[in-house]
Amino acid sequence: MVLRRLLAVLLHSPQLVERLAESRPIRRAAQLTAFALLQAQLRGQDAARRLRGLAAGPAGSLGRRAARFRDAFTQELRRGLRDRPGTPPGSQRGPGANP
């Protein structure tokens, strides 16, 4: 409680805040933060531009790609389940089943 009060008093001191703002670690942290935010913004804009390019491509190309992915995924899933060694799902007996 006392520590919280002391910190509140110190942080409301304009002179202390000014000295902290001019310190090298705080300036460097602000630079790194600004750099990270700018990079994230640029990457987001680039990703949005690429998505718009995909969607604006030949009519329905994005839909065809999604359908092709779905079909390939389900085919591989079925093949994996079929080729799996062991008993088929649903034929296994649980802990209370009669042998």
N, C-alpha and C positions, 0 to 999 in steps of 0.2 A: 504494500500500500504506500509506504513512504517512498520506495524506489519509483513507483509509477508517478507519484506527485512530483518528485525531483526531475524526472524525465520530461514531464509536461511543462514544468517551469523553464527548463533548459531549451526545449524545442520552441517555446514561444519567445525566446530571446532573439531579436533581429540580428544582433551582432554575431551570435553563435551560428545562426543559420547562414549568414553571409560568409563567415570564415569556413564553414563546412562546404559551402557551395564552391568556394575558390580552391579547396584542397584537391590535390592531384588524384587521390583514389575516387572521389566523388565525380570529378570531371571525367575520368576514364570510364567509370560505370555508366555515366550518361552517354558518352560516345558509343560504347558497346551496345547499349539499349537502342539508341537511335539507328545504329547500323543494322541490328537484328530486325527492327521493325521495318526499315526500308527494304531489306532483302526479302522479308516475308511478303511485303506488299508487291514487290516486283515479281516474285515467283507466283503469287496469286493471279496477277494480271496476265502473266505468260500462260498459266494453265487455263485461264478463262478464254484467252485468245485461241489457244489450241482447240479447246472444246467447241468454240463457235465455228472454227474452221472445219472440224469434223461434222458438226451438225449441218453446216451450210454446203457440204460436199454434194456429191451426186444424190439425187432424191432417194431417201430411205437407206443410204449406205450405213448410217449408224444403227438403224433398226435391223438391217441384215446382219451386221457384225454381232449385235447382241443375240439375235436368233441363232446364228452359227455357233457362238460361244455356248449358249444354252444347250443346243443339240449335242455338241461335242462333250460337254460336261455330263449330261445325262447318259450318253452312250458309254463314256469311260466309267461312270459310277456303276452302271448295270454290268459292264464287263468285269469290273473289279469284284462286285458281289458274286457274280456267277463263278469266277475262277478262284474264289477264295477257298482254301482248304478247310476241311472240318464239316460239321453238320450244318445244314441250312438253317436260317433263322426261323424260329417258331417251333422247331422240332426238339429243342433242348428242354430238358426237364428241370424244374426248379427245385428248391429245397423241400417242398412239401409234397412233391409228386410221387405217385405210386409207381414202382419199377415194373 
